[in-house]
Amino acid sequence: VWNAIQSGRHFIKSIQRYDGSWYGSWGTCFCYGTWFAIEGLIAAGESTTSPAIIKATEFLVSKQNPNGGWGESYLACVNKSYPYDGTGETLGEDSSGVVQTAWAVLSLIKADYQDKLVIDRGIKFLLDKQLPNGDWDQEGITGVFNRSCGITYSQYRNIFPLWALGRYSNKYE
């Protein structure tokens, strides 16, 4: 089992992109793929100070928007590149979406990212976007398969922000 886990760890590291990200196949897109890679690598024994993890966190931090959030439209999957305008004008708020923000925050907390202000800004974005009933608005497409078939997973908007808020609370409060 240990050899299989280490083979998986090696494979994940081998497909890391030059910018530090990973391409996500079921979620939109680089925040999702990078979150999964960070979770998998650390679960397989990768140190949070390893070059792969550091490069991944640097990628995520470089994509944080001025409002504290992160965002990608489905075009990230189609074009295989992080969109310069994040979610675009109509799929989130100021290029950020709650689902991608949650994935980025989950990643940074798991990776023990040291600049907590970056994480705090992501958490503030999530809290500011939460509705009075505890829900979040459905934003753009957050699921994609075969690079071009968009899927609206209606519960992503609740599951991942709640998970990020819970992880934050467990670590910092």
C-alpha positions as CSV (number, residue, x, y, z in Angstrom):
1,V,0.0,0.0,0.0
2,W,2.8,2.4,0.9
3,N,4.4,1.9,-2.5
4,A,1.1,2.7,-4.3
5,I,0.6,5.8,-2.2
6,Q,4.1,7.0,-3.0
7,S,3.6,6.2,-6.7
8,G,0.4,8.4,-6.6
9,R,2.4,11.1,-4.8
10,H,5.1,11.0,-7.5
11,F,2.4,11.1,-10.3
12,I,0.6,14.1,-8.7
13,K,3.9,16.0,-8.5
14,S,4.8,15.1,-12.1
15,I,1.7,16.7,-13.5
16,Q,2.1,20.0,-11.7
17,R,2.1,22.9,-14.2
18,Y,4.9,25.3,-14.5
19,D,2.9,28.0,-12.7
20,G,2.4,25.8,-9.6
21,S,-1.2,24.8,-10.4
22,W,-2.9,21.5,-11.4
23,Y,-5.7,21.3,-14.1
24,G,-9.0,20.2,-12.6
25,S,-11.1,17.7,-14.6
26,W,-14.4,17.8,-12.7
27,G,-14.5,21.2,-11.2
28,T,-13.7,24.6,-12.6
29,C,-10.7,24.4,-12.8
30,F,-7.3,25.4,-11.4
31,C,-8.4,26.2,-7.9
32,Y,-10.2,22.8,-7.9
33,G,-7.3,20.8,-9.3
34,T,-4.8,22.6,-7.0
35,W,-6.9,22.0,-4.0
36,F,-7.2,18.3,-4.7
37,A,-3.4,18.0,-5.4
38,I,-2.5,19.8,-2.1
39,E,-4.9,17.6,-0.1
40,G,-3.6,14.4,-1.8
41,L,0.1,15.2,-1.5
42,I,-0.1,16.1,2.2
43,A,-2.2,13.0,2.9
44,A,0.5,11.0,1.1
45,G,3.2,12.5,3.4
46,E,4.4,15.5,1.4
47,S,5.7,18.3,3.7
48,T,3.9,21.6,3.6
49,T,7.3,23.1,3.0
50,S,8.1,21.1,-0.1
51,P,8.7,22.9,-3.3
52,A,5.5,21.5,-4.9
53,I,3.3,22.8,-2.1
54,I,5.1,26.1,-1.9
55,K,4.7,26.6,-5.6
56,A,1.0,25.7,-5.4
57,T,0.3,28.2,-2.7
58,E,2.2,30.9,-4.6
59,F,0.0,30.2,-7.6
60,L,-3.2,30.5,-5.5
61,V,-2.1,33.7,-3.8
62,S,-1.2,35.2,-7.2
63,K,-4.8,34.7,-8.3
64,Q,-6.5,36.3,-5.3
65,N,-8.7,39.2,-6.4
66,P,-8.8,42.6,-4.6
67,N,-12.1,41.6,-3.0
68,G,-10.4,38.7,-1.3
69,G,-12.0,36.0,-3.4
70,W,-10.9,33.7,-6.2
71,G,-12.8,32.9,-9.4
72,E,-12.7,31.1,-12.7
73,S,-15.3,30.6,-15.4
74,Y,-15.8,27.4,-17.3
75,L,-13.5,28.9,-19.9
76,A,-10.6,28.0,-17.7
77,C,-11.3,24.3,-18.5
78,V,-11.9,24.9,-22.2
79,N,-8.8,27.0,-22.7
80,K,-6.6,25.2,-20.2
81,S,-5.5,28.6,-18.7
82,Y,-6.6,30.6,-15.8
83,P,-8.9,33.4,-17.1
84,Y,-7.6,36.9,-16.8
85,D,-11.1,38.1,-15.7
86,G,-11.7,35.3,-13.2
87,T,-15.4,34.4,-13.2
88,G,-16.2,37.1,-15.8
89,E,-18.7,39.8,-15.3
90,T,-21.8,37.8,-14.9
91,L,-20.8,34.6,-13.1
92,G,-19.6,35.9,-9.7
93,E,-18.8,39.2,-8.0
94,D,-15.8,41.3,-9.2
95,S,-14.3,38.1,-10.8
96,S,-14.7,36.0,-7.7
97,G,-17.0,33.1,-6.8
98,V,-17.7,31.4,-3.5
99,V,-16.9,27.9,-4.7
100,Q,-13.4,28.7,-6.1
101,T,-12.8,30.9,-3.1
102,A,-13.6,28.0,-0.8
103,W,-11.3,25.7,-2.7
104,A,-8.4,28.2,-2.5
105,V,-9.0,28.8,1.3
106,L,-9.2,25.0,1.9
107,S,-5.9,24.6,0.0
108,L,-4.0,27.4,1.8
109,I,-5.1,26.2,5.3
110,K,-4.2,22.6,4.5
111,A,-0.8,23.8,3.2
112,D,-0.3,25.8,6.4
113,Y,0.2,29.0,4.4
114,Q,1.9,31.5,6.7
115,D,0.4,34.8,5.6
116,K,-3.0,34.4,7.4
117,L,-4.2,37.8,6.0
118,V,-4.6,36.1,2.6
119,I,-6.8,33.4,4.2
120,D,-8.7,36.0,6.3
121,R,-9.5,38.0,3.2
122,G,-10.9,34.8,1.5
123,I,-13.0,34.0,4.6
124,K,-14.3,37.6,4.7
125,F,-15.4,37.2,1.1
126,L,-17.3,34.0,1.9
127,L,-19.0,35.5,4.9
128,D,-19.9,38.7,3.0
129,K,-21.5,36.6,0.3
130,Q,-23.5,34.4,2.7
131,L,-27.2,35.1,2.6
132,P,-29.3,35.8,5.8
133,N,-30.7,32.2,5.6
134,G,-27.2,30.8,5.6
135,D,-27.2,29.9,1.9
136,W,-25.1,31.3,-0.9
137,D,-26.3,32.4,-4.3
138,Q,-25.9,30.0,-7.2
139,E,-23.2,31.6,-9.4
140,G,-21.6,30.3,-12.5
141,I,-20.9,26.7,-13.6
142,T,-18.5,25.0,-11.2
143,G,-18.4,21.6,-12.7
144,V,-17.0,20.5,-16.0
145,F,-16.2,17.2,-17.7
146,N,-14.5,16.5,-21.0
147,R,-13.2,20.1,-20.9
148,S,-16.4,21.6,-22.3
149,C,-19.5,20.1,-20.8
150,G,-20.6,22.3,-17.9
151,I,-22.4,21.0,-14.9
152,T,-24.1,23.1,-12.2
153,Y,-23.6,21.2,-8.9
154,S,-26.2,23.1,-6.9
155,Q,-24.8,22.1,-3.6
156,Y,-21.2,23.1,-4.3
157,R,-22.1,26.7,-3.3
158,N,-22.9,25.4,0.2
159,I,-20.7,22.4,0.8
160,F,-17.3,24.0,0.0
161,P,-17.8,27.4,1.7
162,L,-19.0,25.6,4.9
163,W,-16.1,23.2,4.7
164,A,-13.7,26.2,4.4
165,L,-15.3,28.1,7.2
166,G,-15.2,24.9,9.4
167,R,-11.5,24.3,8.6
168,Y,-10.7,27.9,9.4
169,S,-12.6,27.8,12.7
170,N,-10.9,24.5,13.7
171,K,-7.4,25.9,13.0
172,Y,-7.6,29.5,14.1
173,E,-10.4,30.0,16.5
